Amino acid sequence: MKTLALTLSLFVISFISFGQDSEGIAITVTIDNVLNDNGKVMASLHTADTFMKAEGVKVAESKISEGKVTLTFENVLPGSYAIMAMHDENENSQMDYQSNGMPKESYGMSGNDMSFGPPTFTDAQFEVADKDLEFNIRF
């Protein structure tokens, strides 16, 4: 009887833990125009509150292979988000700037807005609902 109760308990616990792993949506980001394979690409998922102000609600990074990377944000809850990505060529985990304030390293965001000036959340914003999403971001 104890063995049966223990087996059932383990089954229920494993069922609950597997159920928690699949909560939320997966967002897959592909960047296929990275200038070279030096360093890594870092990406972050932002809300309006964190965009250009703080670390994203989720972060991902990947080594580059033949100028391409694929990153995935798992278990994203419904809401409004934006993705920012950068090529951290020297692997110092920050954006490097020229003396005139222009970025030295390539960057991009969801929405692929390539206008001059700092990016805005509104231009990069997308909605997460009930389906997995895929984006192609250009640097």
C-alpha positions as CSV (number, residue, x, y, z in Angstrom):
1,M,0.0,0.0,0.0
2,K,2.8,2.4,0.8
3,T,4.5,1.6,-2.5
4,L,1.3,2.4,-4.4
5,A,0.8,5.7,-2.5
6,L,4.4,6.7,-3.1
7,T,4.2,5.8,-6.8
8,L,1.0,7.9,-7.2
9,S,2.5,10.8,-5.3
10,L,5.6,10.8,-7.6
11,F,3.3,10.6,-10.7
12,V,1.3,13.6,-9.6
13,I,4.4,15.6,-8.7
14,S,6.0,14.9,-12.1
15,F,2.7,15.7,-13.9
16,I,2.5,19.1,-12.1
17,S,6.1,19.9,-12.8
18,F,5.8,19.1,-16.6
19,G,2.7,21.2,-16.7
20,Q,4.6,24.2,-15.3
21,D,7.3,23.9,-17.9
22,S,5.0,24.6,-20.8
23,E,3.3,27.7,-19.3
24,G,3.4,30.7,-21.7
25,I,4.5,31.2,-25.3
26,A,7.8,30.7,-27.1
27,I,9.3,33.5,-29.1
28,T,12.0,32.6,-31.6
29,V,14.2,35.3,-33.0
30,T,16.5,34.8,-36.0
31,I,19.1,37.2,-37.1
32,D,20.9,36.3,-40.3
33,N,22.9,39.3,-41.2
34,V,25.5,39.5,-38.5
35,L,28.6,41.1,-40.0
36,N,31.0,38.4,-38.6
37,D,31.2,35.5,-36.2
38,N,33.3,37.4,-33.6
39,G,31.7,37.6,-30.1
40,K,28.1,36.8,-29.5
41,V,24.6,38.2,-30.0
42,M,22.7,39.2,-27.0
43,A,18.9,39.8,-27.0
44,S,16.4,40.9,-24.4
45,L,12.6,40.9,-24.1
46,H,11.2,44.1,-22.7
47,T,8.0,45.6,-21.5
48,A,7.3,49.3,-21.8
49,D,8.6,49.7,-18.3
50,T,12.1,48.2,-19.0
51,F,12.6,49.2,-22.6
52,M,15.9,51.3,-22.9
53,K,15.8,51.6,-19.0
54,A,16.6,48.3,-17.4
55,E,17.5,44.7,-18.1
56,G,14.8,42.9,-20.0
57,V,12.3,40.6,-18.4
58,K,14.0,37.7,-20.3
59,V,17.5,37.6,-21.8
60,A,19.2,35.3,-24.3
61,E,22.5,35.1,-26.0
62,S,24.1,32.9,-28.6
63,K,27.4,32.4,-30.4
64,I,27.3,33.3,-34.1
65,S,27.7,30.7,-36.9
66,E,28.1,31.8,-40.5
67,G,26.6,35.2,-39.7
68,K,23.4,33.8,-38.2
69,V,21.9,33.2,-34.8
70,T,18.6,31.8,-33.5
71,L,17.5,32.7,-29.9
72,T,14.3,31.6,-28.1
73,F,12.5,33.2,-25.2
74,E,10.5,30.5,-23.4
75,N,7.4,30.7,-21.2
76,V,6.4,34.3,-22.1
77,L,3.1,35.4,-20.7
78,P,0.5,37.3,-22.7
79,G,1.2,41.1,-23.0
80,S,2.9,43.8,-25.0
81,Y,6.7,43.3,-25.5
82,A,9.6,44.5,-27.6
83,I,12.9,42.7,-28.4
84,M,16.3,44.4,-28.6
85,A,19.3,42.6,-29.9
86,M,23.0,43.6,-30.3
87,H,26.2,42.0,-31.7
88,D,28.6,42.1,-28.7
89,E,31.7,41.7,-30.9
90,N,34.2,42.1,-28.1
91,E,32.1,40.2,-25.5
92,N,32.1,42.9,-22.8
93,S,28.3,42.5,-22.4
94,Q,27.6,46.1,-23.2
95,M,27.0,48.4,-26.2
96,D,30.1,50.3,-27.2
97,Y,29.9,53.8,-28.6
98,Q,32.0,56.0,-30.8
99,S,33.0,59.5,-29.4
100,N,30.1,61.1,-31.3
101,G,27.6,58.8,-29.5
102,M,26.9,56.4,-32.4
103,P,27.0,52.7,-31.6
104,K,30.1,50.8,-32.6
105,E,28.3,47.5,-32.6
106,S,25.4,46.4,-34.7
107,Y,21.9,46.3,-33.1
108,G,18.3,45.7,-34.1
109,M,14.9,45.3,-32.6
110,S,11.5,43.8,-33.3
111,G,9.7,45.9,-35.8
112,N,13.0,46.5,-37.7
113,D,12.6,50.2,-37.3
114,M,15.8,51.7,-38.9
115,S,15.1,55.4,-38.3
116,F,17.7,57.7,-36.9
117,G,17.8,58.4,-33.1
118,P,17.1,56.1,-30.2
119,P,14.5,53.3,-30.7
120,T,11.1,53.6,-29.1
121,F,9.0,50.9,-27.5
122,T,6.0,51.8,-29.7
123,D,8.0,51.2,-32.9
124,A,9.3,47.8,-31.7
125,Q,6.1,46.7,-29.8
126,F,4.2,43.4,-30.5
127,E,1.5,41.5,-28.7
128,V,1.9,38.0,-27.2
129,A,-1.5,36.2,-27.1
130,D,-1.9,32.4,-27.3
131,K,0.4,31.3,-30.2
132,D,4.2,30.9,-30.4
133,L,5.8,33.7,-32.4
134,E,8.8,34.0,-34.8
135,F,10.7,37.1,-35.7
136,N,13.5,38.0,-38.1
137,I,15.5,40.9,-36.8
138,R,17.9,42.8,-39.1
139,F,21.0,44.5,-37.9
